[in-house]
């Protein structure tokens, strides 16, 4: 069974929206702790010190994979990896690097039901991927396999894409891409192992092909490591007739900035 918007409703457990509503009510009685050093905060975001530690990607970058450059090489310049190896997606942008400062809140969204953090991440992406959003016809979240969705009860990429759609005004297509094969975790695998793991794992359902044909799509996810998952998703969308596929994520692994994705 497919669940729209990446949410799996389970009658025996409260869903993420219910938990978020309860959390909001509790916040009125017990102000939440900041995601930084634990100082009290009236929002679910960072305190000033924590903001300073987030390695946002603001400087010059590769126009292809979004890897930051040490020096400004000019607009539209691509790194050697992008020039040597064409990808299924055209361009990628990340709001920040994935390190000790950014890892905590990203994992809290993914594994601790902190769906209240998703709008903050959406705002980050709205800034880092502004040009891509202006050219996009629709947003597509990287899907979870139904078995993992049933266990987690929500798709973190969908939770980010939904508020990003509201912020940007770009259409949101929650079920235009499906993970048709359970691949297991990508953690611990090499770049080539990750590519093999997600080979033929994604597809556009026949009933959704009209949603993607001839359109410029922006794939949304939380973290880009080697980019194998995003490459697999982009390839499936292009096969289904998408005119172009770009990528926007909250964070990218630092090492990926210095090697082929």
DRENLO-45017 format. One line per 3 residues: for each residue z negated, x, y of C-alpha. Coordinates in nm, 4 decimals, always signed. Example, Ala and Ser with C-alpha at 12.3 -4.5 7.8 and 13.67 -1.06 7.14 Angstrom:
2
-0.7800/+1.2300/-0.4500 ~ -0.7140/+1.3670/-0.1060
***
This chain:
261
+0.0000/+0.0000/+0.0000 ~ +0.0938/+0.1327/+0.3437 ~ -0.1461/+0.0992/+0.6348
+0.0005/+0.0672/+0.9859 ~ -0.1276/+0.2995/+1.2578 ~ -0.2524/+0.5393/+0.9918
-0.5692/+0.3368/+0.9315 ~ -0.6911/+0.2296/+0.5884 ~ -0.9196/-0.0724/+0.6106
-1.1936/-0.0549/+0.3513 ~ -1.4187/-0.3584/+0.3168 ~ -1.6960/-0.1495/+0.1690
-1.7110/+0.0974/+0.4586 ~ -1.6949/+0.0585/+0.8379 ~ -1.3649/+0.1729/+0.9790
-1.3242/+0.4304/+1.2561 ~ -1.2966/+0.1670/+1.5312 ~ -1.6188/-0.0031/+1.4194
-1.7976/+0.3296/+1.4013 ~ -1.6668/+0.4222/+1.7465 ~ -1.8010/+0.0956/+1.8893
-2.1412/+0.1547/+1.7313 ~ -2.1404/+0.5121/+1.8592 ~ -2.0668/+0.3889/+2.2131
-2.3599/+0.1501/+2.1964 ~ -2.5907/+0.4232/+2.0707 ~ -2.4719/+0.6556/+2.3468
-2.6205/+0.4165/+2.5994 ~ -2.9612/+0.4625/+2.4385 ~ -2.9307/+0.8266/+2.3315
-2.6956/+1.0335/+2.5521 ~ -2.4695/+1.2420/+2.3265 ~ -2.4871/+1.6175/+2.3084
-2.2051/+1.8203/+2.4535 ~ -1.9639/+1.9895/+2.2148 ~ -2.0580/+2.3153/+2.3820
-2.4087/+2.4590/+2.3668 ~ -2.5872/+2.1310/+2.2990 ~ -2.6752/+2.0427/+2.6590
-2.6909/+1.6710/+2.7214 ~ -2.3641/+1.5131/+2.8299 ~ -2.2736/+1.1591/+2.9316
-1.9310/+1.1966/+2.7711 ~ -1.8058/+1.3017/+2.4298 ~ -1.6305/+1.6037/+2.5788
-1.7249/+1.9589/+2.6713 ~ -1.9708/+2.0949/+2.9170 ~ -1.8468/+2.3403/+3.1795
-1.9244/+2.6500/+2.9719 ~ -1.7443/+2.5116/+2.6665 ~ -1.4365/+2.4302/+2.8753
-1.4222/+2.7915/+2.9869 ~ -1.4105/+2.9103/+2.6243 ~ -1.1189/+2.6938/+2.5129
-0.8078/+2.9185/+2.4984 ~ -0.5615/+2.6783/+2.6595 ~ -0.1993/+2.7935/+2.6539
-0.1087/+2.7904/+3.0216 ~ +0.1021/+3.1022/+3.0652 ~ +0.4576/+3.1948/+2.9688
+0.5614/+3.0953/+2.6181 ~ +0.8489/+3.0860/+2.3729 ~ +1.0709/+2.7867/+2.4443
+1.1186/+2.7392/+2.0701 ~ +0.7890/+2.7619/+1.8835 ~ +0.5592/+2.7601/+2.1877
+0.3978/+3.0947/+2.1074 ~ +0.2425/+3.2476/+2.4212 ~ +0.4049/+3.5564/+2.5696
+0.2079/+3.8367/+2.7288 ~ +0.4631/+3.8557/+3.0107 ~ +0.6924/+3.6057/+3.1765
+1.0375/+3.6669/+3.0260 ~ +1.2039/+3.3804/+3.2091 ~ +1.2586/+3.0109/+3.1532
+1.4082/+2.9074/+2.8190 ~ +1.3545/+3.2445/+2.6497 ~ +1.2807/+3.2338/+2.2764
+1.0946/+3.4818/+2.0591 ~ +1.2697/+3.6976/+1.8002 ~ +1.1546/+3.4730/+1.5140
+1.3058/+3.1627/+1.6753 ~ +1.6346/+3.3394/+1.7410 ~ +1.6486/+3.4743/+1.3854
+1.5512/+3.1587/+1.2000 ~ +1.6720/+2.8129/+1.3107 ~ +1.4242/+2.5350/+1.2389
+1.4540/+2.1639/+1.1769 ~ +1.2522/+2.0968/+1.4930 ~ +1.3892/+2.2088/+1.8282
+1.0751/+2.2970/+2.0252 ~ +0.6997/+2.3046/+1.9697 ~ +0.4094/+2.2998/+2.2127
+0.0356/+2.3435/+2.1562 ~ -0.2413/+2.2688/+2.4036 ~ -0.4549/+2.5641/+2.2942
-0.5057/+2.8346/+2.0358 ~ -0.7051/+2.7515/+1.7253 ~ -1.0150/+2.9706/+1.7322
-1.3937/+2.9453/+1.7095 ~ -1.4159/+2.7521/+2.0375 ~ -1.1531/+2.4881/+1.9569
-1.2086/+2.4681/+1.5799 ~ -1.5356/+2.2741/+1.5969 ~ -1.4188/+1.9593/+1.7805
-1.0891/+1.9507/+1.5898 ~ -1.2736/+1.9561/+1.2566 ~ -1.5176/+1.6942/+1.3845
-1.2264/+1.4583/+1.4431 ~ -1.0758/+1.5390/+1.1061 ~ -1.3823/+1.5405/+0.8820
-1.6752/+1.3881/+1.0736 ~ -1.5202/+1.0587/+1.1886 ~ -1.5277/+1.1662/+1.5540
-1.2294/+0.9481/+1.6431 ~ -1.3751/+0.9216/+1.9939 ~ -1.2406/+1.2749/+2.0501
-0.8784/+1.1694/+1.9910 ~ -0.8155/+1.0438/+2.3487 ~ -0.9326/+1.3788/+2.4852
-0.6902/+1.5639/+2.2575 ~ -0.4157/+1.3214/+2.3626 ~ -0.4767/+1.4157/+2.7259
-0.4514/+1.7841/+2.6348 ~ -0.1151/+1.7263/+2.4692 ~ +0.0073/+1.5112/+2.7599
-0.0308/+1.8204/+2.9763 ~ +0.0959/+2.0930/+2.7418 ~ +0.3936/+1.8900/+2.6134
+0.4809/+1.7149/+2.9389 ~ +0.8491/+1.8133/+2.9275 ~ +0.8846/+1.7091/+2.5645
+0.7232/+1.3725/+2.6362 ~ +0.9643/+1.3108/+2.9227 ~ +1.2582/+1.3555/+2.6854
+1.1112/+1.1735/+2.3834 ~ +1.2117/+0.8243/+2.2763 ~ +0.9165/+0.7833/+2.0405
+0.6077/+0.9536/+1.8970 ~ +0.5724/+1.0037/+1.5209 ~ +0.2389/+1.1151/+1.3683
+0.2468/+1.3511/+1.0722 ~ +0.1530/+1.1175/+0.7836 ~ -0.1141/+1.1489/+0.5166
-0.0508/+1.0613/+0.1547 ~ -0.2010/+0.7232/+0.0667 ~ -0.4547/+0.8799/-0.1687
-0.5948/+1.1001/+0.1083 ~ -0.5754/+0.8158/+0.3589 ~ -0.7883/+0.5985/+0.1338
-1.0500/+0.8718/+0.1159 ~ -1.0528/+0.9619/+0.4864 ~ -0.9788/+0.6057/+0.6070
-0.7787/+0.7262/+0.9071 ~ -0.5050/+0.9730/+0.9924 ~ -0.6156/+1.2171/+1.2628
-0.2567/+1.2651/+1.3817 ~ -0.2185/+0.8887/+1.4269 ~ -0.5497/+0.8705/+1.6127
-0.4140/+1.1259/+1.8621 ~ -0.0635/+0.9782/+1.8862 ~ -0.1854/+0.6261/+1.9661
-0.3659/+0.7082/+2.2937 ~ -0.0939/+0.9605/+2.3781 ~ +0.1551/+0.6733/+2.3641
-0.0581/+0.4746/+2.6082 ~ -0.0922/+0.7723/+2.8446 ~ +0.2753/+0.8677/+2.8415
+0.4405/+0.5299/+2.7963 ~ +0.6432/+0.6691/+2.5037 ~ +0.6858/+0.4332/+2.2084
+0.4655/+0.4880/+1.9032 ~ +0.6120/+0.4693/+1.5513 ~ +0.3141/+0.4811/+1.3116
+0.4994/+0.4180/+0.9859 ~ +0.8467/+0.5608/+1.0383 ~ +0.7626/+0.8665/+0.8265
+0.5804/+0.8715/+0.4931 ~ +0.4300/+1.1418/+0.2763 ~ +0.5844/+1.0429/-0.0552
+0.4288/+1.3194/-0.2627 ~ +0.0640/+1.4244/-0.2704 ~ +0.0620/+1.7942/-0.1857
-0.3049/+1.8821/-0.1738 ~ -0.4488/+2.1081/+0.0895 ~ -0.2451/+2.3795/+0.2585
-0.5550/+2.5936/+0.3044 ~ -0.5477/+2.9360/+0.1417 ~ -0.1727/+2.9345/+0.0777
+0.0727/+3.1890/+0.2095 ~ +0.3533/+3.0856/+0.4431 ~ +0.6006/+3.0667/+0.1532
+0.3410/+2.8854/-0.0585 ~ +0.2928/+2.6273/+0.2152 ~ +0.6674/+2.5680/+0.2352
+0.6909/+2.5171/-0.1405 ~ +0.3871/+2.2889/-0.1337 ~ +0.5467/+2.0439/+0.1095
+0.9041/+2.0661/-0.0178 ~ +1.0498/+1.7131/-0.0361 ~ +0.7049/+1.5711/+0.0416
+0.8205/+1.3567/+0.3364 ~ +1.0761/+1.0813/+0.3775 ~ +1.1726/+0.8017/+0.6133
+1.1370/+0.4661/+0.4326 ~ +1.4745/+0.2866/+0.4134 ~ +1.3357/-0.0057/+0.6139
+1.2433/+0.2322/+0.8974 ~ +1.5676/+0.4281/+0.9321 ~ +1.6775/+0.2182/+1.2298
+1.3659/+0.3324/+1.4150 ~ +1.4700/+0.6976/+1.4004 ~ +1.8515/+0.6977/+1.3979
+1.9962/+0.8600/+1.7074 ~ +1.6568/+0.9022/+1.8769 ~ +1.4697/+1.2004/+2.0187
+1.1362/+1.2093/+1.8361 ~ +0.8143/+1.3950/+1.9080 ~ +0.6044/+1.4818/+1.6025
+0.2280/+1.4783/+1.6644 ~ -0.0365/+1.6673/+1.4644 ~ -0.3732/+1.8340/+1.5168
-0.3101/+2.1968/+1.4125 ~ -0.0031/+2.4100/+1.3471 ~ -0.0648/+2.7016/+1.1118
+0.2615/+2.8279/+0.9654 ~ +0.4475/+2.5120/+1.0670 ~ +0.5573/+2.4348/+0.7101
+0.4318/+2.0753/+0.7242 ~ +0.5935/+2.0120/+1.0615 ~ +0.9167/+2.1679/+0.9369
+0.9153/+1.9364/+0.6347 ~ +0.8547/+1.6317/+0.8547 ~ +1.1268/+1.7297/+1.1011
+1.3749/+1.7867/+0.8208 ~ +1.3076/+1.4390/+0.6792 ~ +1.3547/+1.2787/+1.0228
+1.6753/+1.4692/+1.0861 ~ +1.8071/+1.3701/+0.7425 ~ +1.7393/+1.0062/+0.8364
+1.9518/+1.0431/+1.1488 ~ +1.7157/+1.1528/+1.4276 ~ +1.9090/+1.3173/+1.7120
+1.6357/+1.5733/+1.7812 ~ +1.2795/+1.6406/+1.6700 ~ +1.0228/+1.8254/+1.8794
+0.6590/+1.9022/+1.7956 ~ +0.3330/+1.8727/+1.9892 ~ -0.0068/+1.9706/+1.8484
-0.3580/+2.0143/+1.9787 ~ -0.3855/+2.3766/+1.8627 ~ -0.1874/+2.6488/+1.6925
-0.3284/+2.9288/+1.4802 ~ -0.3300/+3.2492/+1.6808 ~ -0.1589/+3.4557/+1.4116
+0.1340/+3.2138/+1.4143 ~ +0.2133/+3.3307/+1.7646 ~ +0.3207/+3.6663/+1.6239
+0.5249/+3.5665/+1.3210 ~ +0.7863/+3.3190/+1.2057 ~ +0.6559/+2.9665/+1.1675
***
